[in-house]
């Protein structure tokens, strides 16, 4: 799960989701009728799956040929967005207080299907 935003003071208002969190899969039932979503891709990242793990993970490679396909997710209401982001954090086991968790939230540039 990656967060996307713009500007020097970053206002995060979209989530780039891959794997089972993509809009077309939504294994976790996070997408609702208020969610705006587009197919998108993040260049310079590669998706991996280890046999012993039940989840995929992405690594930054900085190679344009490495691409992860996913969905950009957005909720117009900032309160709803914050609630959804917290829900994704719970699914991923993410905490801002933990430096060495399995999941890191970073800002990435993505290309949407348009």
Backbone as CSV, one residue per row, in Angstrom:
resi,resn,N_x,N_y,N_z,CA_x,CA_y,CA_z,C_x,C_y,C_z
1,UNK,0.863,-1.167,0.000,0.000,0.000,0.000,0.898,1.215,0.000
2,UNK,0.671,2.113,-0.951,1.429,3.341,-1.028,0.472,4.509,-0.962
3,UNK,0.912,5.608,-0.386,0.108,6.832,-0.358,0.645,7.807,-1.383
4,UNK,-0.244,8.523,-2.034,0.170,9.480,-3.054,-0.285,10.879,-2.660
5,UNK,0.507,11.882,-2.965,0.155,13.260,-2.668,0.986,14.202,-3.515
6,UNK,0.808,15.495,-3.342,1.563,16.457,-4.129,2.025,17.610,-3.252
7,UNK,3.036,18.348,-3.741,3.487,19.556,-3.061,4.553,19.303,-2.018
8,UNK,5.166,20.401,-1.558,6.226,20.296,-0.560,5.671,19.901,0.803
9,UNK,4.595,20.553,1.218,3.898,20.104,2.403,2.894,19.067,1.918
10,UNK,3.184,17.824,2.152,2.452,16.731,1.557,1.081,16.552,2.204
11,UNK,0.060,16.684,1.397,-1.300,16.394,1.824,-1.677,15.087,1.154
12,UNK,-1.732,14.040,1.916,-2.026,12.724,1.366,-3.536,12.553,1.310
13,UNK,-4.041,12.333,0.083,-5.484,12.156,-0.052,-5.845,10.992,-0.965
14,UNK,-4.851,10.207,-1.351,-5.069,9.019,-2.178,-4.197,7.884,-1.664
15,UNK,-4.633,6.691,-1.948,-3.868,5.494,-1.603,-3.639,4.713,-2.886
16,UNK,-2.395,4.311,-3.131,-2.120,3.379,-4.219,-2.093,1.992,-3.597
17,UNK,-3.038,1.159,-3.997,-3.169,-0.179,-3.422,-2.847,-1.226,-4.473
18,UNK,-2.116,-2.255,-4.075,-1.816,-3.369,-4.975,-2.214,-4.661,-4.280
19,UNK,-2.135,-5.749,-4.994,-2.489,-7.048,-4.398,-3.966,-7.111,-4.067
20,UNK,-4.278,-7.701,-2.921,-5.678,-7.923,-2.546,-6.399,-6.658,-2.109
21,UNK,-5.694,-5.532,-2.050,-6.331,-4.269,-1.676,-6.754,-3.445,-2.885
22,UNK,-6.423,-3.923,-4.107,-6.862,-3.228,-5.324,-8.376,-3.156,-5.352
23,UNK,-8.898,-2.142,-6.001,-10.351,-1.923,-6.049,-11.088,-3.107,-6.661
24,UNK,-10.518,-3.724,-7.696,-11.225,-4.817,-8.358,-11.195,-6.131,-7.577
25,UNK,-10.349,-6.210,-6.563,-10.307,-7.417,-5.718,-10.938,-7.128,-4.360
26,UNK,-10.472,-6.108,-3.670,-11.012,-5.638,-2.385,-11.344,-6.775,-1.422
27,UNK,-10.368,-7.593,-1.168,-10.540,-8.727,-0.245,-11.007,-8.282,1.139
28,UNK,-10.677,-7.072,1.521,-10.919,-6.596,2.885,-12.191,-5.760,3.014
29,UNK,-12.964,-5.646,1.931,-14.233,-4.898,1.943,-14.065,-3.450,2.410
30,UNK,-13.047,-2.799,1.905,-12.786,-1.407,2.262,-13.392,-0.427,1.260
31,UNK,-13.624,-0.884,0.040,-14.158,-0.015,-1.004,-15.662,0.124,-0.810
32,UNK,-16.138,1.366,-0.812,-17.579,1.599,-0.710,-18.013,2.505,-1.852
33,UNK,-19.273,2.865,-1.885,-19.818,3.657,-2.991,-19.248,5.079,-3.033
34,UNK,-18.624,5.533,-1.966,-18.019,6.863,-1.928,-16.568,6.875,-2.417
35,UNK,-16.032,5.702,-2.674,-14.636,5.598,-3.111,-14.534,5.836,-4.611
36,UNK,-13.687,6.767,-4.979,-13.337,6.971,-6.383,-12.051,6.194,-6.616
37,UNK,-12.024,5.380,-7.671,-10.819,4.588,-7.907,-10.510,4.476,-9.394
38,UNK,-9.232,4.413,-9.685,-8.726,4.268,-11.034,-7.652,3.202,-11.053
39,UNK,-7.577,2.469,-12.159,-6.438,1.580,-12.346,-5.210,2.453,-12.541
40,UNK,-4.084,2.019,-11.987,-2.858,2.808,-12.073,-1.653,1.888,-11.974
41,UNK,-0.480,2.467,-12.218,0.757,1.701,-12.072,1.826,2.568,-11.439
42,UNK,2.674,1.910,-10.687,3.824,2.559,-10.057,5.078,1.992,-10.700
43,UNK,5.822,2.842,-11.396,7.058,2.416,-12.045,8.204,2.494,-11.043
44,UNK,9.161,1.590,-11.206,10.326,1.591,-10.323,10.134,0.755,-9.073
45,UNK,9.097,-0.092,-9.082,8.828,-1.001,-7.963,8.594,-2.397,-8.508
46,UNK,8.970,-3.397,-7.737,8.769,-4.777,-8.149,8.028,-5.524,-7.046
47,UNK,7.094,-6.362,-7.467,6.282,-7.138,-6.535,6.899,-8.516,-6.357
48,UNK,6.968,-8.973,-5.125,7.525,-10.278,-4.802,6.526,-11.080,-3.981
49,UNK,6.674,-12.379,-4.058,5.882,-13.290,-3.231,6.808,-14.400,-2.769
50,UNK,7.001,-14.511,-1.472,7.785,-15.615,-0.928,6.845,-16.759,-0.607
51,UNK,7.305,-17.969,-0.834,6.458,-19.149,-0.613,5.973,-19.264,0.817
52,UNK,6.787,-18.837,1.773,6.426,-18.989,3.182,5.484,-17.892,3.683
53,UNK,5.217,-16.878,2.851,4.373,-15.763,3.263,3.052,-15.790,2.505
54,UNK,1.991,-15.347,3.138,0.677,-15.346,2.501,0.368,-14.022,1.805
55,UNK,1.295,-13.083,1.812,1.055,-11.770,1.236,2.209,-11.385,0.306
56,UNK,1.889,-10.599,-0.744,2.956,-10.084,-1.598,3.582,-8.844,-0.964
57,UNK,4.759,-8.479,-1.418,5.373,-7.251,-0.942,6.122,-6.580,-2.087
58,UNK,6.227,-5.277,-2.000,6.864,-4.488,-3.049,8.197,-3.947,-2.563
59,UNK,9.118,-3.844,-3.498,10.427,-3.273,-3.222,10.728,-2.212,-4.268
60,UNK,11.289,-1.105,-3.825,11.672,-0.042,-4.747,12.954,-0.446,-5.452
61,UNK,12.910,-0.444,-6.800,14.072,-0.818,-7.592,14.649,0.360,-8.370
62,UNK,13.841,1.396,-8.583,14.208,2.566,-9.385,14.421,2.227,-10.864
63,UNK,14.008,1.039,-11.298,14.098,0.648,-12.705,12.747,0.902,-13.363
64,UNK,12.742,1.687,-14.438,11.489,1.984,-15.139,10.803,0.732,-15.663
65,UNK,11.572,-0.320,-15.911,10.988,-1.549,-16.443,10.230,-2.339,-15.368
66,UNK,10.459,-2.045,-14.100,9.735,-2.697,-13.006,8.474,-1.894,-12.718
67,UNK,7.325,-2.550,-12.812,6.043,-1.859,-12.682,5.098,-2.694,-11.827
68,UNK,4.416,-2.031,-10.898,3.361,-2.673,-10.114,2.033,-2.067,-10.549
69,UNK,1.089,-2.919,-10.883,-0.250,-2.454,-11.231,-1.125,-2.496,-9.991
70,UNK,-1.999,-1.507,-9.889,-2.877,-1.437,-8.723,-4.008,-0.464,-8.950
71,UNK,-4.485,0.125,-7.875,-5.588,1.078,-7.914,-5.239,2.296,-7.071
72,UNK,-5.604,3.468,-7.588,-5.554,4.678,-6.780,-6.936,4.823,-6.159
73,UNK,-6.974,4.919,-4.848,-8.223,5.014,-4.096,-8.333,6.400,-3.473
74,UNK,-9.527,6.986,-3.544,-9.731,8.322,-2.997,-11.152,8.457,-2.456
75,UNK,-11.261,9.046,-1.285,-12.552,9.411,-0.701,-12.534,10.929,-0.530
76,UNK,-13.571,11.630,-1.020,-13.614,13.098,-0.970,-13.642,13.645,0.447
77,UNK,-14.331,12.978,1.335,-14.468,13.442,2.715,-13.182,13.112,3.476
78,UNK,-12.453,14.127,3.966,-11.190,13.876,4.682,-11.353,12.991,5.919
79,UNK,-12.489,13.075,6.584,-12.726,12.231,7.765,-12.871,10.772,7.341
80,UNK,-13.603,10.537,6.273,-13.762,9.170,5.749,-12.418,8.644,5.265
81,UNK,-11.659,9.485,4.551,-10.336,9.055,4.080,-9.445,8.654,5.255
82,UNK,-9.418,9.473,6.294,-8.593,9.163,7.472,-9.027,7.837,8.099
83,UNK,-10.333,7.597,8.150,-10.859,6.337,8.695,-10.421,5.152,7.829
84,UNK,-10.510,5.307,6.503,-10.105,4.230,5.590,-8.606,3.980,5.681
85,UNK,-7.810,5.044,5.725,-6.361,4.886,5.852,-6.019,4.156,7.136
86,UNK,-6.693,4.493,8.229,-6.473,3.788,9.503,-6.862,2.316,9.380
87,UNK,-7.923,2.041,8.626,-8.328,0.651,8.399,-7.278,-0.125,7.627
88,UNK,-6.721,0.483,6.580,-5.640,-0.170,5.832,-4.410,-0.353,6.713
89,UNK,-4.106,0.625,7.555,-2.980,0.490,8.486,-3.184,-0.713,9.408
90,UNK,-4.409,-0.903,9.880,-4.709,-2.043,10.752,-4.510,-3.353,9.998
91,UNK,-5.019,-3.432,8.780,-4.849,-4.641,7.968,-3.369,-4.954,7.784
92,UNK,-2.568,-3.926,7.519,-1.138,-4.112,7.262,-0.298,-4.216,8.534
93,UNK,-0.894,-3.926,9.673,-0.122,-3.950,10.906,0.831,-2.772,11.001
94,UNK,0.460,-1.656,10.370,1.316,-0.475,10.340,1.055,0.428,11.530
95,UNK,2.135,0.966,12.076,2.056,1.973,13.123,3.168,2.986,12.880
96,UNK,2.832,4.260,12.943,3.851,5.299,12.762,4.924,5.218,13.835
97,UNK,4.615,4.623,14.961,5.556,4.515,16.073,6.588,3.407,15.863
98,UNK,6.304,2.481,14.952,7.209,1.356,14.707,8.072,1.628,13.494
99,UNK,9.379,1.561,13.674,10.297,1.811,12.563,10.522,0.573,11.707
100,UNK,10.427,-0.600,12.269,10.800,-1.812,11.551,9.620,-2.749,11.320
101,UNK,8.467,-2.207,10.937,7.318,-3.043,10.644,7.445,-3.681,9.269
102,UNK,6.528,-4.583,8.960,6.525,-5.223,7.651,6.095,-4.250,6.558
103,UNK,5.358,-3.231,6.925,4.774,-2.311,5.970,5.331,-0.920,6.198
104,UNK,5.674,-0.260,5.114,6.109,1.131,5.184,5.189,1.957,4.307
105,UNK,4.772,3.079,4.785,3.953,3.988,4.003,4.888,5.039,3.406
106,UNK,4.900,5.135,2.065,5.752,6.106,1.389,4.945,6.851,0.330
107,UNK,5.458,7.983,-0.084,4.844,8.777,-1.144,5.427,8.305,-2.475
108,UNK,4.564,8.000,-3.441,5.019,7.563,-4.760,4.240,8.292,-5.848
109,UNK,4.876,8.408,-7.012,4.187,8.910,-8.189,3.612,7.710,-8.922
110,UNK,2.381,7.840,-9.355,1.736,6.771,-10.112,1.156,7.341,-11.403
111,UNK,0.983,6.471,-12.375,0.336,6.833,-13.633,-1.027,6.163,-13.645
112,UNK,-2.089,6.968,-13.841,-3.414,6.355,-13.889,-3.743,5.940,-15.314
113,UNK,-4.862,5.247,-15.474,-5.229,4.701,-16.777,-5.604,5.766,-17.788
114,UNK,-5.798,6.990,-17.340,-6.128,8.074,-18.258,-4.859,8.698,-18.779
